[in-house]
């Protein structure tokens, strides 16, 4: 469905339409993803932390590293980690070199949960399978380019 029809709105220009379209698309995909994560009793942000930790091959990492790699950077990572520890999906321990730091690693239970989620491939990728491989590549390239404009503003 075209964005004009869905929102019953007109736009100042194509750039305005694109900005609203990206926001709307992100919101719709996020809503569906959050619904899927409820089945596993985790939030999308908790999934993001687990995904980051899995990428570390079960090695302990600092909370700072997790914060750097978060998709939603305004998240309260400490609170998210507390909840994942209570669920037994991750472990937190004191850093041997700097006692003020905490090390975090994913547990076997956390790895098992991610494996179960991975089996339901539709959660992440299934919502986009109506796009061709070429369209997906093109869209990824364009979104990378758009995001690099955002990053340039932050460093200026």
Residue, then its C-alpha position, 0 to 999 in steps of 0.5 A: x500500500x502506498x504511504x499516501x493511502x495508508x496515512x491519507x496524507x500529502x507530503x511537501x516533497x519526496x524527501x519529506x515523504x521518504x523520511x516519513x516512509x522510513x519512520x512508518x516502515x520501521x515502526x510497522x516492522x518493529x511492532x511485528x518483531x515485538x509481537x514475535x518476541x513476546x512468544x519467547x518472553x523477551x523484548x526486542x531490546x533484550x534480543x538485541x543484547x543476546x544477539x550481541x553477546x552471541x557474537x562474542x562466542x560466549x566470551x565475557x564483554x563489558x557493558x560499554x561494548x554492549x552499549x556501543x553495539x545496541x540498535x537503540x542506543x538510548x536503552x538502559x542497558x544495566x536494567x536490561x542486563x538485570x532482567x536477562x540475568x534473572x531469566x538465566x539467559x546471561x551471567x554478570x561478573x566482576x571484571x578481574x582487572x577493574x572491579x568497577x567494571x562488570x563482565x557479561x556473557x551469554x549462558x547456554x540457556x541464552x544460546x538455546x533460546x537464540x537457536x530456537x528463535x533462529x529456527x523461526x526464520x520468519x521473525x527477522x527475514x520473513x516479513x521481507x521475502x516479497x522483495x527480490x534479492x536485488x531489491x534487498x541489496x539495493x535497499x540495504x545500500x540506500x539505507x546505509x547511505x542514508x544512515x551515513x548522512x546521520x552519522x556525518x551530522x553527529x561527528x560535525 
